[in-house]
Amino acid sequence: MERRPSGELESAILAALWAAGTPLTAGQVQGAIGPELARTTVTTILSRLHEKGTVARTRSGRGFAYTPTEDAAGLTARRMHSELRKDEDRGTVLARFVSQLSGEDERLLRDLLDGDT
């Protein structure tokens, strides 16, 4: 059995939750992403996402219904902040990040920093 790339299951589960637009139980998430995953696996991933603050949960019968705490762009931004906090030399990290931006992304970032968007 081939191992999935890191984060693939989390991404698939979050995509299902974003697409639903309403809280889903683990069983409903499993139905949305396909029966090849055991419901216990889906529940484990949802629990981990809850521990990370990526999804919120509310009681639904004997279990929980889950909803994302942010949209995809918000989650990406949070991950970027998390990575930035891991390094003491933030200036170097940011400089290297900016140096690898495309011209279009650099202009967009400049506009954002200038408050033009």
N, C-alpha and C positions, 0 to 999 in steps of 0.2 A: 504494500500500500504506500503510495507516494504522499509525502508530507506537504501540506499546504504552506505557501509563503506566509511569513509572519504578518498578522493583522488582516488576512484575507477574510476570515470568518467574521471578525468584528465589522469590517467594511460591508460585507453582505447583509449582516443583520441590521446595521444602521441604515443601509439603503432601503431595506424593506420597511423599516419604521418611518423613514422620511416619505416614502411613496404612499404609505397608508394614510398619513396625516391624522391619525387617531391612535390612541394607545392600543397596543397588541399584547396578547398573552404569549407565552413561549410557544404554545401549540399553534397559534395563528402565525407567528413569525416562521416557525418550521414550515407551515403550509405555504407561506409566501416565497420562501427560498428553495424549497424542494425537500422531498422526503429522504434524501440520501444522508441527511444529518439526523442523528438521534435527538429526541426532544431534550434529553438530559444534557447533551452537548450545547444545544441552544440555550438552555436554562443557565448553564455554567457561564457561557459567554455573556449573557445578559446580566448575570450577577457581577461579573468582573467589570462590565461597562458601568453598572450602577456604583460600584466601589470607586471607580475613577471619576464619577460625577458626569459621565457622558450621557447617561439616561436617568430619568426619574421613574419611580414605580409607585403604583397605587394598588391597594388590595382589589382583587378580582376573584371572587369565590375563595377557593383554598389557596390560590396562588397570587400572582401579581400581573398587572398590565404595565407595559413599559412605553415610554415616550422619550424621544431625544430631547436633551436640554438645549441643544443648539442646532442650527442648520449646518450644512456641510462647510460653508465658508468660515463660520464661527469655530467649528471644530478644528479646521486646519490652522486657523490663527492661534488657537489655544495650544496646539501641538508645537507650533513655531516658537511661541513664548516659552513653553516647557523646555525645548531644546536650548534656547538661548540662556535660560537660567542655569543650565548644567555646567556652563563654562565660565570661569572667573574672568577671562579676557574677552568681555563682551564686544569691545571695540574691534578686535581682530576678527571675531566671528561675523559681526555685521559688515565689516569691510570686505571680507571674502564673499559673503552672501551677495552684497551689492555688485561686486566686481564680476559676478557670474550671471547677472541679469541680462536679458536681451535688451536691445535698445528701446523697444516698445515698453517693456516692463520698467525700465529705468525712468522713462518719461512719465509713466503712470505713477510710480512712486514719488517722483519729484512733484507732480501735480497734487498728489495726496498730501505730501508734507507742506506744500504751499497753500493748501486749503482751496485748491481750484476745482475740486470735484464734489 
